Amino acid sequence: MNCEEDEESLAGEIKSLMLDGPVGQLEALLNVGEASATHAALICHPHPLFGGTMHNKVVYNAMKSLTKFGFHALRFNFRGTGLSGGTHDEGRGEREDVRAALDFLESEFHLPIIFAGFSFGAATGLKAACNDPRVVGLISLGTPVSVEGRAYAYQFLSQCVQPKLFVSGSQDQYSPEPELRAAVDNAAEPKRLVIVPGADHFFVGKLNFMQQAIEDWVKDTFKGAELSGVR
């Protein structure tokens, strides 16, 4: 899919796309940013076997925060989700889906990319985006540490040199604070951890605090990034 039209006239538009993925097409939505956009963003959804899609509220609100800066923002459904081809692959093949989405953003906009992922989307996407030269920042929301007996390992973050933001709730049932802090402590600098008091895994009733953490971090990390208005 090519975005050949004049971006200035399209700013703020949402485009439905089918991206070329490793095992079939990937259903996607692109929020077109400003003509003067300094970055593009990729936002990945939570576990598809538990109802996660690109329409998830956390994913949507993260996208809204990033588009406030005029960035182009891409969401997509992992393989086997929605209209995306293929079948779920327990995070292995999904890393290739993330790389396909990064390829699309690079080919369309030639801008530095900020990755954001929620839950499964964070655990999967961090591995794909870590030290990718196209990705200049990583946002991990509701970083899963232990889900139904499955432990997620983040040792690779010790070699991950991009700026990193971790945002989780103090009552996140899948990210107990001691285990999360241990994972973040292991991560390479620069990094920031924000714990939202009283928030659960889905930031119910606390999404505005999650959004504020994202927006503060973007302003602090990427000089010249300015809020351009609410979409």
C-alpha positions in Angstrom: 0.0 0.0 0.0 1.3 3.4 -0.9 0.3 6.7 0.5 0.8 8.8 -2.7 -1.6 11.6 -1.9 -0.6 14.9 -0.5 0.0 14.4 3.2 -1.0 18.0 4.1 -4.5 17.5 2.8 -4.7 14.1 4.5 -3.5 15.1 8.0 -5.8 13.7 10.6 -7.3 11.1 8.2 -7.5 7.5 9.2 -6.7 5.1 6.3 -7.6 1.4 6.3 -4.7 -0.7 4.9 -3.7 -4.2 4.2 0.1 -4.6 4.7 2.3 -7.2 3.2 3.1 -9.6 6.0 5.3 -12.7 6.3 2.4 -15.2 6.1 -0.3 -13.1 4.5 -1.7 -9.6 4.6 -2.0 -7.7 7.9 -5.1 -5.6 8.5 -4.0 -2.1 9.6 -5.1 1.5 10.4 -2.9 4.5 9.6 -3.6 7.8 11.3 -2.0 10.3 8.9 0.1 12.9 10.7 1.2 16.4 9.8 3.1 17.2 6.6 5.9 18.4 9.0 5.8 15.2 11.1 9.1 14.5 12.8 8.4 10.9 13.7 6.2 7.9 12.8 4.8 5.6 15.5 3.8 1.9 15.6 1.4 0.7 18.3 0.9 -3.1 18.9 -2.1 -4.7 20.6 -2.4 -7.2 23.4 -2.8 -11.0 23.2 -5.1 -12.0 20.4 -6.2 -15.2 22.1 -7.7 -13.1 24.9 -9.5 -10.7 22.7 -6.7 -8.3 21.9 -6.9 -6.3 18.6 -5.7 -3.0 17.3 -9.0 -1.5 18.5 -8.1 -2.1 22.2 -8.7 1.0 24.4 -5.1 1.1 25.7 -3.7 0.9 22.1 -6.2 3.5 20.9 -5.4 6.0 23.7 -1.6 5.5 23.2 -2.2 6.3 19.5 -4.1 9.4 20.4 -1.2 10.6 22.6 1.3 10.1 19.8 -0.8 11.7 17.1 -1.1 14.8 19.3 2.5 15.5 18.3 1.5 15.3 14.6 3.2 11.9 14.2 2.0 9.3 11.7 0.6 6.4 13.7 0.1 2.8 12.5 -1.8 0.1 14.3 -2.3 -3.4 12.9 -3.7 -6.8 13.8 -1.2 -9.6 14.4 -1.5 -12.7 12.2 -4.8 -14.6 12.6 -6.5 -11.6 14.2 -9.3 -9.7 12.5 -8.7 -9.8 8.7 -5.0 -10.5 9.1 -3.8 -13.7 7.4 -2.0 -16.6 9.1 -2.5 -18.1 12.6 -1.3 -17.2 16.0 2.4 -18.2 16.6 2.9 -17.6 20.4 4.9 -14.4 19.7 7.5 -16.0 17.4 6.0 -15.2 14.0 4.4 -12.1 15.5 7.9 -10.5 15.8 8.1 -10.8 12.0 4.7 -9.1 11.8 6.2 -6.2 13.8 9.2 -6.0 11.4 6.8 -5.9 8.4 5.0 -3.0 10.0 8.3 -1.2 10.6 9.2 -1.8 7.0 5.9 -0.2 5.9 6.5 2.9 8.0 10.1 3.2 6.8 9.1 2.9 3.1 6.2 5.4 3.4 7.6 8.1 5.5 11.4 7.7 5.9 11.1 9.1 9.5 12.5 7.9 12.8 10.0 5.5 14.5 8.7 5.3 18.0 7.5 1.8 19.0 4.7 1.4 21.5 3.1 -1.9 22.6 0.6 -3.0 25.2 0.9 -6.3 27.1 1.6 -9.1 24.6 2.2 -6.3 22.0 4.9 -4.9 24.3 6.6 -8.2 25.1 6.6 -9.2 21.4 7.4 -5.8 19.9 10.2 -4.9 22.2 12.2 -8.0 21.0 11.6 -7.0 17.4 12.3 -3.3 17.8 15.2 -3.4 20.2 18.3 -1.9 18.5 16.6 -1.7 15.2 18.3 1.5 13.8 14.9 2.7 12.5 13.4 2.8 16.0 14.5 5.7 18.2 12.3 5.0 21.2 10.4 2.2 22.9 7.2 2.5 25.0 6.1 -0.6 27.0 2.6 -0.4 28.5 1.4 -3.0 31.0 4.6 -5.0 30.5 3.6 -8.6 31.2 5.9 -10.3 33.7 3.8 -13.4 34.5 0.5 -14.4 32.8 -1.3 -17.6 33.9 2.0 -19.2 34.9 4.0 -18.1 31.9 7.0 -16.0 32.8 8.2 -13.4 30.3 11.9 -12.9 30.1 13.5 -9.4 29.4 17.2 -10.1 29.7 17.6 -8.8 26.2 16.7 -5.3 27.5 20.2 -5.1 29.0 21.5 -4.7 25.4 18.7 -2.4 24.3 20.1 1.1 24.0 17.2 3.1 22.8 15.3 5.4 25.2 12.6 3.4 27.0 9.4 4.2 28.8 7.6 1.6 30.9 4.1 2.5 32.2 2.1 0.0 34.4 -0.5 0.2 37.1 0.2 -0.5 40.7 -2.6 -3.1 40.6 -1.6 -4.7 37.4 -2.3 -8.4 37.9 0.1 -9.5 35.1 2.9 -7.1 36.1 3.6 -7.3 39.9 5.6 -4.2 40.7 8.6 -6.0 42.3 9.1 -8.2 39.2 8.5 -5.3 36.9 11.1 -3.2 38.7 13.6 -6.0 38.4 13.1 -6.2 34.7 13.4 -2.5 34.3 16.5 -2.4 36.5 18.1 -4.9 34.1 17.4 -2.7 31.1 20.1 -0.4 29.6 19.8 3.3 30.1 18.1 5.6 29.2 14.9 4.4 30.7 11.9 5.7 32.7 9.4 3.7 34.8 6.0 5.2 35.7 3.7 3.4 38.0 0.1 4.6 37.9 -1.4 4.4 41.4 -4.6 2.3 41.6 -4.5 1.2 37.9 -5.0 -2.3 36.8 -3.6 -4.0 33.7 -6.0 -2.2 31.4 -5.7 1.2 33.1 -9.4 1.3 33.7 -10.4 4.8 34.8 -6.7 5.8 34.6 -6.0 6.0 30.9 -5.5 9.8 31.2 -2.6 9.1 33.5 -1.1 6.7 31.1 -1.5 9.2 28.3 0.2 11.9 30.3 3.2 9.7 31.0 3.6 9.0 27.3 3.3 12.7 26.4 5.7 13.9 29.1 8.3 11.3 28.0 8.0 12.2 24.3 8.5 15.9 25.1 11.5 15.1 27.3 13.1 12.6 25.0 12.6 14.0 21.5 13.6 17.7 21.5 11.4 19.6 19.1 8.4 17.3 19.6 5.6 19.7 20.4 1.9 19.0 21.0 0.0 20.1 17.9 -3.5 19.6 19.2 -6.0 16.9 20.1 -7.4 14.6 17.4 
